[in-house]
Amino acid sequence: MPSKKVEEFRAELLKREAEAVQLLKDYKELFNSERGQRVLNDLKDKFGWLCPSFEMGMKVDDVDGFLREGMKQPLLHIEYCLNVEAKLPTIILNDEK
C-alpha cells in the first residue's frame, strides 16, 4: 500500500497535469477562433515573425539580433500550444519494487 506522501504526490502531479492540459485547450480555443487568429496575425506582423533575426554581416555580439529573436518567443510558445496534442499523459508511479 502506498504511503500518504506518495498518494499526496500522485494527487498533486495529476492536478498539475490536468491544469496543463486545460491550459493547452484554452490556447487552442482562444487562438483558433476568428478573433484569436486576427490577434495572432497582428502579433506576428508587429514582432517580425517572418523576418530573420540575424542578417548577413551582423556580428555575433550584435544585440539587435538577439532582441528580435526574443520578441518572437511568445509567438513560438503560442504556435507550440496550438500544435501540441492536449491530452493527459498516463502516469505510472510504481512504489512496489
C-alpha positions in Angstrom: 0.0 0.0 0.0 1.5 3.4 -1.0 2.3 5.8 1.8 0.4 9.0 2.4 3.3 11.1 0.9 3.2 9.0 -2.3 -0.6 9.5 -2.6 -0.2 13.2 -2.0 2.5 13.4 -4.6 0.3 11.5 -7.1 -2.6 13.7 -6.5 -0.6 16.9 -6.9 1.0 15.5 -10.1 -2.4 14.6 -11.6 -3.7 18.1 -10.6 -0.8 19.9 -12.3 -1.1 17.7 -15.4 -4.8 18.4 -15.7 -4.2 22.1 -15.3 -1.6 22.0 -18.1 -3.9 20.1 -20.4 -6.7 22.6 -19.7 -4.4 25.5 -20.5 -3.4 23.9 -23.8 -7.1 23.6 -24.6 -7.6 27.3 -23.6 -4.8 28.4 -26.0 -6.4 26.3 -28.8 -9.9 27.7 -28.2 -8.7 31.3 -28.0 -6.2 31.4 -30.9 -8.2 29.1 -33.2 -11.2 31.4 -33.1 -11.6 34.1 -35.8 -10.7 36.9 -33.3 -7.8 34.9 -31.9 -6.4 34.4 -35.4 -6.7 38.1 -36.1 -4.8 38.9 -32.9 -2.2 36.3 -33.6 -1.6 37.5 -37.1 -1.3 41.1 -35.8 1.3 40.0 -33.2 3.2 38.1 -35.9 3.3 41.3 -38.1 4.3 43.5 -35.2 7.0 41.3 -33.8 8.7 40.1 -37.0 7.5 36.5 -37.2 8.7 36.1 -40.8 11.7 38.5 -40.6 15.1 37.0 -40.0 16.5 37.7 -36.5 20.1 37.8 -37.8 21.3 39.1 -41.1 24.4 38.6 -43.2 27.3 40.7 -41.8 25.9 41.0 -38.3 28.4 40.5 -35.6 27.7 37.6 -33.2 27.6 40.0 -30.3 25.1 42.3 -32.1 22.3 42.8 -29.5 19.6 43.7 -32.1 19.5 40.1 -33.5 19.1 38.7 -30.0 16.4 41.2 -29.2 14.5 40.3 -32.4 14.7 36.6 -31.6 13.5 37.3 -28.1 10.5 39.1 -29.4 9.4 36.0 -31.2 9.5 33.7 -28.2 5.9 34.3 -27.1 4.7 33.6 -30.6 6.7 30.4 -30.7 5.1 29.4 -27.5 1.6 30.1 -28.8 2.4 28.1 -32.0 3.6 25.2 -29.9 0.5 25.2 -27.8 -1.7 25.3 -30.9 0.2 22.3 -32.5 0.8 20.0 -29.5 -1.7 17.3 -28.6 -3.6 18.2 -25.5 -4.2 15.0 -23.6 -3.5 13.8 -20.1 -0.5 11.5 -20.1 -0.7 8.2 -18.3 1.2 8.4 -15.0 2.9 5.3 -13.8 4.3 5.5 -10.3 5.2 2.1 -9.1 6.3 2.2 -5.5 6.0 -1.6 -5.1 9.5 -2.5 -6.3 
